Amino acid sequence: MRVLTLMFDKAGRPVPSEMDGYFETDSHGLKDLIDLDGDGRAELIRQSFDDGYWITSLYEARDAHWHLIKGQHASRVFPLYTRFTNRANHVPVSPAVGRHPTEDDLSNDTAIYTGKLTAVHWAKTETSRDPELILSDGTVCTPIAWYSSMVVVVDGADGRTAATLGAPENAHKLLDLIAKERFVVEIKGQRRDPGTGEHVLEPTSCIPETVWASDGASH
């Protein structure tokens, strides 16, 4: 499933986010959107699968953004791993030696890279729509268009505009505008590398979920 959330910051501007994963609904709505620890902040439970394990990740709403929880929260430790078995299984375990299940980081509260977007290259093949984003410090970011959930936001004095890679034409226009005007951008979130199953942590590459740009006049 895909879960699209829209929160609002202190200035009343929208903060969009889209997450894919295994979620559950009932007649009341999304069961995975709850307050686990009773502190008045919503949490979103996301489940994914990697290297033979179900991975349960937890995101908490903080200042209109999603924060990825690492470690103890309420009565559980996150990320939480359960084995992929033929029968229903809810027993948390530690990954076995040689196994490296890796969760995506789809948070949008902290920038991994900050700089200027100097160029955008779009794949011109029918089998790929992945853009290549070149930052001023040489960082090369390669969002994965297959997920179509990466959010591009332009924050200006007159308002905030957003699009996802699910609407590539709109995202294309925003990214080209960011590069042309040399807006300051914050790169947020990090997908695991689908080729290796691990995060790409080299300083010259990234697989982001959010590109947040500001024209400098909006603050």
N, C-alpha and C positions, 0 to 999 in steps of 0.2 A: 504494500500500500504506500501511498504518498500522503503525507500530512503537511498541509500548508497552514502556517500560523501568521498572524498579523498582530503584533504588539505595538504600543505607542509610547514614545519617549516623553520626557518631561515637557518638551516643546509641542507635544501633540502630533508629531510626525510619525508616520508608520515605519515599522521595522519588520520587513517581510523575511520569512524563512520557509524553506521547503525541505522535508526529510523523507527519504525512502526507507523502508524497513518492514519488518513483520509487526503489525499492530493488530489490535483486536477491538471490535466495536460491539455494542449491544443496543437495546432500544433507547438507552439514554445518551448514546453517542460514543465517543472514544474512551475506552476503558483505561488506556495507558496514559491519560492526562489526569494526574491526581496530585495530592499533597501528601507525600510519604511521611514527612517528619512533623507535620502540623504547624509549620511556621508561617503559613499564609502565602507561601510561594508555590506556584504550580511546578510540577515536575513532569517531564515527558520520558516515558520508558520506551526505548528503542531496542529491538532485537534484530541481530544479523547473524550470519553463519560464515565461519571461516576455519579451515584446517581441521574439520571434524568436530567442531564445537559450536553450540549456540552461544552467542555473546550478547549479554544484556547490558546495555549502556544506559546511563541516566543523565538527563539534562535538566538543569534548574533555571527557571526564569529569574533573571537578575537585571534590573534597570532596562527592561524591554528587550533583552537579548538572552540567548540560550548559552548557558555555561555548562561545560562537560564536567561531570563529577568524577573525581579520581580518589578512590579510597573509601573510608567509612562514611555512610550516610544512612540515618535512621538505624535499622537493625541489619543492614547489609553492607558488603564491600563491593565496590564497582570499579572496573567491569566485573560482571559475574559470569562464570562459565558453566555450562551444563553439556553433558555428552549427547551426541546425536545417536539415539537408540531407536529400536523398532517399537518399543512401548513408551507410553508417556513417562517423561522423566523430569523431575523438578529438583534434583539433588545437585547443589553447587559443588564443583570440584576444581582442583588446580590442574592446569594443562600438563599432560605427561611429558617426560623428557623427549626432546626432538620435535615437539609440537609447538607451534607459535601462532595461535589464533590472534588476529589483530583487528581491533575495532577502527572504524572510521572516526574522525573527529569532525563533526558537522556543526560545531559551535560557531557563534558569530560575535562573541564578546571581546576577543583578544586578537590583535593583529600579529600574524607570524612575520610578515614583511611589511615595511612601509617605504614608499618611494614614489617615483613617477612612472607612468606607463608610457614607454617611448614608441612601441610598435605593437601591432596586432596582426598575426598571420593566420589566415583561415585555410584549413585543409580543402583542397580542390578536388578530392576524390569522392565518388558516390558512397564509398564504404566508411567514410570518416567525416565528421563535422567538428572535430576537436580544434579549438583555437589555440594558438600559441601566443602567450603574452610575454613581452620583453620589458623588464623593469630597468630603471636607470642604473641600478647597481650591477647589472648583468644577470640577475635572476631570471630564469626562464620558467614560467608557469604554464602547465598544460592541463586545463580543466577537461574532464571527461564528458563529452556531449551525450554519451549513451544514457547517463543518469538523468540528464536534462534539468537537474535541480539547482545548478549553480546560479546564484543571484548576483546581478550587477545593479549597483545603486549609485546614482549621481545625486549628491546633496548640494543644492544651490540656494542662493539667497531667496529665490522665488518659490522654492518648493523642493520636493524629493521625487525622483523618478526611478523606477525599478523595472527589471525584466529578468527572466530566467532563460537558460539555454533551451528550455522547452519551447520558447518562442525565439528561434535563432535570429530572425530578421531584426527584432527589437533589441536583442542583446548585442547584435552586431553594430547597430547604430550607436548604442550607448558606449560600447568599448571604443569605437572609432572616435567618438566625441572626446572621450577621456584622453586618448592618445594625442589627438589634434591639439587640445587645449592644455595638455600637460598638467592635468589635475593631479593633486596628491592622492595616492590610493593606499588603502590598507587591504592586505590579503589575509583572509581569515578562513579557518578550517583546513583540514587536510585529509583527503581520501587516501586509503591504502592503495598501493600500487597494484593494479590487477595482474601484472605480470609476475610479481614476486610475492604478493600477499603481505608486503611490509610497507610501512610509511616511507615516502621519499623524503629523507631528511638532509640530503646534500644541500649546501648553501646556494647552489646554482639552479635548483629545480624545486617545483612544488605542484601539488594537485589540489587547488583550492576549491572551496564551496561558496565563498563570498568575495566579491571585489567591490570595495566601498570607496567611492571617490568623492572628493570635496573640492569646490571651486575656491575655497578660502574665504568666501564672503558669507558663508552660512552660519558662522559661529560668532 
